[in-house]
């Protein structure tokens, strides 16, 4: 099995290195090949997603991705900015389903800004459609307004659109995920204002006929944002569009107190996926050896589970992470008094040692 390793920018290389160490001690025969992406891709080949990197990603059985982006690239034309690499990979690999778990380990309940009783034991899954919606809809651009109250003035415009097959396929992913969990699915829309999301709601309701064992409810996105903060444990699986999912999944991540703990998966129709931590490249702490590698290590566990059919190995990694937290080891982002502060490499060491015991 071939894994494309794309470390990227900022803390990406440091955290991916630890995840690779964890994969190396599993006694599996993985072929791992590394390639530059994001700002590193631009520096090496003049493009954030070099041809060789895309070719490797297409050939591999799964992609383990670090993070991209650095302030120094903000002045580049948009097509050359590091963030375009992840958009290009999603598009070229047809990664339409983004799975973002928000899990709060009991040991870290104090790290959340919410009361422990509201969030302790939280375990929700947000499924975000990843290749449609206003992020990719055409036409888009800046032009002279052809109509409206500001006709003749400059305006920016984007297009929100979803085709029926796009909605059906993400709905199937969500219902199937809910079936494996608590059998409850919340579809989040803005059907009271947006035609696109009335259509979304109608299609999800139709797909539900095939999953009568799963309870479906619909919620407007503004209410969903409120309920995520007020009573997050009432949710099981949430499915929504690209823009709403982008926002809600980050809100859910911070319920847990550390985005440095949260993995993510982006899958195609055959469960080939790109796996990455939910956090960004954090250039402000790059090279300091303090970044939390656990989200990336847990992303590698998701990769084993969803793309490489190694669920037992995924369980081992997740158990090792729990064991390390139970030992009281913490990187600075999740540190509290009474725990032991460690760096990126020490946290990686601890997970590797825990694996040798499990």
C-alpha positions as CSV (number, residue, x, y, z in Angstrom):
1,X,0.0,0.0,0.0
2,X,1.3,3.4,-1.1
3,X,0.9,6.5,1.1
4,X,1.7,9.9,-0.3
5,X,3.3,12.0,2.4
6,X,2.8,15.8,1.9
7,X,4.2,17.7,4.9
8,X,3.6,21.2,3.5
9,X,4.5,24.4,5.4
10,X,4.8,25.9,8.9
11,X,4.5,23.1,11.5
12,X,3.4,20.6,8.8
13,X,6.8,18.9,8.5
14,X,7.2,18.6,12.3
15,X,3.9,17.0,12.9
16,X,3.8,14.7,9.9
17,X,7.3,13.4,10.9
18,X,5.7,12.2,14.2
19,X,2.8,10.5,12.4
20,X,5.2,8.8,10.0
21,X,7.2,7.5,13.0
22,X,3.9,6.0,14.4
23,X,3.1,4.3,11.1
24,X,6.6,2.9,11.0
25,X,6.2,1.0,14.2
26,X,3.0,-0.8,13.2
27,X,4.8,-3.7,11.4
28,X,2.9,-3.0,8.2
29,X,4.4,-2.9,4.7
30,X,3.6,0.7,3.7
31,X,5.5,2.3,0.8
32,X,5.7,6.0,1.8
33,X,6.8,8.7,-0.6
34,X,7.2,12.4,0.3
35,X,6.6,15.4,-2.0
36,X,6.4,19.2,-1.6
37,X,3.1,21.0,-1.4
38,X,1.8,24.5,-0.7
39,X,4.5,27.1,-0.1
40,X,7.1,24.4,-0.2
41,X,5.8,23.3,-3.6
42,X,5.9,26.9,-4.9
43,X,9.5,27.3,-3.6
44,X,10.6,24.0,-5.3
45,X,8.6,24.1,-8.5
46,X,6.9,27.5,-8.8
47,X,3.4,26.1,-8.0
48,X,1.6,25.1,-4.8
49,X,0.6,21.8,-6.3
50,X,3.5,20.7,-8.5
51,X,2.7,18.1,-11.3
52,X,4.9,15.5,-9.6
53,X,3.0,15.9,-6.3
54,X,-0.4,15.6,-7.9
55,X,0.8,12.5,-9.8
56,X,2.0,10.9,-6.6
57,X,-1.3,11.7,-4.8
58,X,-3.3,10.2,-7.7
59,X,-1.1,7.0,-7.7
60,X,-1.2,6.5,-3.9
61,X,-3.8,4.6,-1.9
62,X,-4.1,7.4,0.6
63,X,-2.6,10.9,1.2
64,X,-1.3,12.1,4.6
65,X,-1.2,15.9,4.5
66,X,0.4,18.3,7.0
67,X,-0.7,21.9,6.6
68,X,-0.1,24.7,4.0
69,X,0.2,28.5,4.2
70,X,2.5,31.2,5.4
71,X,2.0,35.0,5.6
72,X,4.9,35.5,3.2
73,X,2.8,34.1,0.3
74,X,-0.2,36.4,0.9
75,X,1.0,38.8,-1.8
76,X,1.1,36.1,-4.6
77,X,-1.7,35.9,-7.2
78,X,-4.5,33.7,-5.8
79,X,-3.7,30.7,-8.1
80,X,-0.2,30.5,-6.7
81,X,-1.0,30.8,-3.0
82,X,-0.3,27.7,-0.8
83,X,-4.0,27.2,0.0
84,X,-4.8,26.4,-3.6
85,X,-2.9,23.1,-3.2
86,X,-5.6,21.7,-0.9
87,X,-8.4,22.9,-3.2
88,X,-6.6,21.4,-6.2
89,X,-6.1,18.1,-4.5
90,X,-9.8,17.9,-3.4
91,X,-10.9,18.7,-7.0
92,X,-8.4,16.4,-8.8
93,X,-9.0,13.5,-6.5
94,X,-12.8,14.0,-6.4
95,X,-12.7,14.2,-2.6
96,X,-16.3,15.3,-2.0
97,X,-16.9,14.1,1.6
98,X,-15.1,15.8,4.5
99,X,-15.3,14.0,7.9
100,X,-14.5,16.1,10.9
101,X,-14.9,14.4,14.3
102,X,-15.1,16.6,17.3
103,X,-14.2,14.4,20.3
104,X,-13.5,15.6,23.8
105,X,-11.3,13.3,25.8
106,X,-12.3,13.4,29.5
107,X,-8.7,14.3,30.5
108,X,-9.0,17.5,28.4
109,X,-12.4,18.7,29.6
110,X,-10.7,21.5,31.4
111,X,-9.2,22.8,28.1
112,X,-12.6,23.7,26.7
113,X,-13.9,27.2,27.3
114,X,-17.3,25.7,28.0
115,X,-18.4,24.1,31.3
116,X,-17.1,20.6,31.6
117,X,-20.7,19.2,32.1
118,X,-21.7,20.7,28.7
119,X,-18.8,19.2,26.7
120,X,-17.2,16.3,28.6
121,X,-17.6,13.1,26.6
122,X,-18.5,15.0,23.4
123,X,-18.4,12.9,20.3
124,X,-19.9,14.3,17.2
125,X,-19.1,13.9,13.5
126,X,-19.5,16.7,11.0
127,X,-19.8,15.7,7.4
128,X,-19.2,18.6,5.0
129,X,-19.7,18.5,1.2
130,X,-16.4,19.6,-0.1
131,X,-16.4,20.2,-3.9
132,X,-19.5,22.2,-4.6
133,X,-21.4,25.2,-3.2
134,X,-20.4,28.9,-3.3
135,X,-16.7,28.0,-3.0
136,X,-16.6,26.4,-6.5
137,X,-19.7,27.8,-8.2
138,X,-19.3,29.7,-11.4
139,X,-19.6,32.5,-12.5
140,X,-17.6,34.5,-9.9
141,X,-15.4,37.5,-10.0
142,X,-15.4,41.3,-9.7
143,X,-17.3,43.4,-12.3
144,X,-19.4,46.5,-12.8
145,X,-22.8,45.8,-11.3
146,X,-25.3,45.2,-14.2
147,X,-28.4,45.9,-12.1
148,X,-29.7,46.4,-8.5
149,X,-29.4,49.4,-6.2
150,X,-25.7,49.9,-7.0
151,X,-25.9,49.5,-10.8
152,X,-22.7,50.8,-12.5
153,X,-20.6,50.4,-9.3
154,X,-17.9,47.7,-8.8
155,X,-19.1,44.5,-7.1
156,X,-17.8,41.1,-6.1
157,X,-20.0,38.1,-6.8
158,X,-20.0,34.3,-6.3
159,X,-22.5,31.7,-7.2
160,X,-24.0,29.2,-4.8
161,X,-25.2,26.0,-6.6
162,X,-25.7,22.3,-5.9
163,X,-26.6,19.6,-8.4
164,X,-28.9,16.8,-7.3
165,X,-26.2,14.0,-7.6
166,X,-23.8,16.1,-5.4
167,X,-26.4,16.3,-2.7
168,X,-27.4,12.6,-3.0
169,X,-23.9,11.3,-2.7
170,X,-23.0,13.3,0.4
171,X,-26.4,12.4,2.0
172,X,-25.6,8.7,1.5
173,X,-22.2,9.1,3.1
174,X,-23.9,10.8,6.1
175,X,-26.7,8.3,6.5
176,X,-24.2,5.4,6.4
177,X,-21.9,7.1,9.0
178,X,-24.9,7.8,11.2
179,X,-25.9,4.1,10.9
180,X,-22.5,3.1,12.4
181,X,-22.9,5.5,15.3
182,X,-26.0,6.7,17.1
183,X,-28.4,6.5,14.2
184,X,-29.2,10.2,14.3
185,X,-28.5,12.7,11.5
186,X,-29.0,16.5,11.4
187,X,-29.0,18.1,8.0
188,X,-28.1,21.8,8.3
189,X,-29.4,24.2,5.7
190,X,-30.7,27.8,5.2
191,X,-33.9,26.7,3.3
192,X,-35.8,29.7,4.6
193,X,-33.7,32.1,2.6
194,X,-31.7,30.2,0.0
195,X,-33.2,28.3,-3.0
196,X,-30.1,26.1,-3.2
197,X,-30.7,24.9,0.4
198,X,-34.5,24.3,0.0
199,X,-33.4,22.0,-2.9
200,X,-30.8,20.4,-0.5
201,X,-33.4,19.8,2.1
202,X,-35.8,18.2,-0.4
203,X,-33.1,15.8,-1.7
204,X,-31.8,14.8,1.7
205,X,-35.4,14.1,2.8
206,X,-35.8,11.9,-0.3
207,X,-32.6,9.9,0.4
208,X,-33.8,9.3,3.9
209,X,-36.4,6.9,2.5
210,X,-33.6,4.4,2.0
211,X,-32.4,4.8,5.7
212,X,-35.6,4.4,7.8
213,X,-33.5,3.1,10.7
214,X,-31.8,6.6,11.0
215,X,-33.6,9.5,12.6
216,X,-33.3,12.6,10.4
217,X,-33.9,16.2,11.5
218,X,-33.4,19.5,9.7
219,X,-31.9,22.6,11.3
220,X,-31.2,26.1,10.0
221,X,-27.5,27.0,10.1
222,X,-27.9,29.9,12.5
223,X,-29.8,27.7,15.0
224,X,-27.2,24.9,14.5
225,X,-24.5,27.3,15.5
226,X,-26.4,28.3,18.6
227,X,-27.1,24.6,19.6
228,X,-23.5,23.6,19.0
229,X,-22.5,26.0,21.8
230,X,-25.6,25.5,24.0
231,X,-26.0,21.7,23.9
232,X,-23.5,20.1,21.6
233,X,-23.9,16.5,23.0
234,X,-27.5,16.4,21.5
235,X,-25.9,16.0,18.1
236,X,-24.6,12.8,16.6
237,X,-23.8,13.3,12.9
238,X,-24.3,16.6,11.1
239,X,-24.3,16.9,7.3
240,X,-24.2,20.2,5.5
241,X,-22.8,22.1,2.5
242,X,-19.3,23.4,1.9
243,X,-19.5,26.9,3.4
244,X,-21.7,26.1,6.4
245,X,-19.6,23.0,7.0
246,X,-16.4,25.0,6.9
247,X,-17.7,27.3,9.7
248,X,-19.6,24.8,11.9
249,X,-16.7,22.3,11.9
250,X,-14.3,24.9,13.2
251,X,-16.8,26.0,15.9
252,X,-17.2,22.3,16.9
253,X,-13.5,21.9,17.0
254,X,-13.1,24.7,19.6
255,X,-15.8,23.1,21.8
256,X,-13.1,20.6,22.5
257,X,-10.6,23.3,23.6
258,X,-7.8,22.2,21.2
259,X,-8.0,22.1,17.5
260,X,-4.5,20.4,17.8
261,X,-6.3,17.2,18.8
262,X,-8.7,16.9,15.9
263,X,-8.1,14.8,12.7
264,X,-10.0,15.0,9.5
265,X,-10.6,12.9,6.4
266,X,-11.6,13.8,2.9
267,X,-12.9,10.9,0.9
268,X,-13.8,10.0,-2.7
269,X,-16.6,7.6,-3.8
270,X,-14.3,4.6,-3.2
271,X,-13.0,5.7,0.2
272,X,-9.6,6.8,-1.1
273,X,-8.8,9.8,1.1
274,X,-6.7,12.7,2.1
275,X,-6.0,12.8,5.8
276,X,-4.9,16.0,7.6
277,X,-5.1,17.7,11.0
278,X,-8.0,20.2,11.3
279,X,-5.6,22.9,12.3
280,X,-3.5,25.2,10.1
281,X,0.2,25.6,9.4
282,X,0.8,27.9,12.5
283,X,3.9,29.7,11.0
284,X,4.3,31.6,14.3
285,X,5.4,28.4,16.1
286,X,7.0,26.6,13.2
287,X,10.4,25.2,14.0
288,X,10.0,25.7,17.8
289,X,9.2,22.0,18.5
290,X,6.1,22.8,20.4
291,X,3.3,21.9,17.9
292,X,0.8,19.2,18.9
293,X,1.3,16.2,16.6
294,X,-1.8,14.3,18.0
295,X,-4.3,15.5,15.4
296,X,-1.9,14.3,12.6
297,X,-1.3,11.0,14.4
298,X,-5.1,10.6,14.8
299,X,-5.5,11.5,11.1
300,X,-3.1,8.6,10.3
301,X,-5.4,6.4,12.4
302,X,-8.4,7.6,10.3
303,X,-6.4,6.8,7.2
304,X,-5.9,3.2,8.4
305,X,-9.6,2.8,9.2
306,X,-11.2,4.4,6.1
307,X,-8.8,3.9,3.2
308,X,-6.4,1.1,4.1
309,X,-8.8,-1.3,5.8
310,X,-6.7,-1.6,8.9
311,X,-9.3,-0.9,11.6
312,X,-7.4,-2.8,14.3
313,X,-4.2,-0.7,13.7
314,X,-6.4,2.5,13.9
315,X,-7.7,1.3,17.2
316,X,-4.2,0.7,18.5
317,X,-3.1,4.3,17.6
318,X,-6.2,5.8,19.2
319,X,-5.7,3.7,22.3
320,X,-2.0,4.9,22.4
321,X,-3.1,8.5,22.2
322,X,-5.6,8.0,25.1
323,X,-2.8,6.3,27.1
324,X,-0.5,9.2,26.6
325,X,-3.1,11.7,27.7
326,X,-3.9,9.5,30.7
327,X,-0.1,9.7,31.6
328,X,-0.6,13.5,31.9
329,X,1.6,14.5,28.9
330,X,0.5,17.7,27.2
331,X,1.9,20.0,24.5
332,X,1.6,23.7,25.3
333,X,-1.8,24.1,23.5
334,X,-3.5,21.6,25.9
335,X,-1.3,22.2,29.0
336,X,-2.9,22.7,32.4
337,X,-1.4,23.0,35.8
338,X,-0.6,19.6,37.2
339,X,0.2,18.0,33.9
340,X,3.6,17.5,32.2
341,X,4.5,19.9,29.3
342,X,6.2,18.2,26.4
343,X,7.2,19.2,22.9
344,X,6.4,17.7,19.5
345,X,9.0,15.0,19.5
346,X,8.5,14.0,23.1
347,X,4.8,13.5,22.4
348,X,5.6,11.4,19.3
349,X,8.1,9.4,21.5
350,X,5.3,8.8,24.0
351,X,2.8,7.6,21.4
352,X,5.4,5.2,19.9
353,X,6.2,3.8,23.3
354,X,2.5,3.4,24.2
355,X,2.1,1.5,20.9
356,X,4.8,-0.9,21.8
357,X,2.8,-1.8,25.0
358,X,-0.6,-2.2,23.2
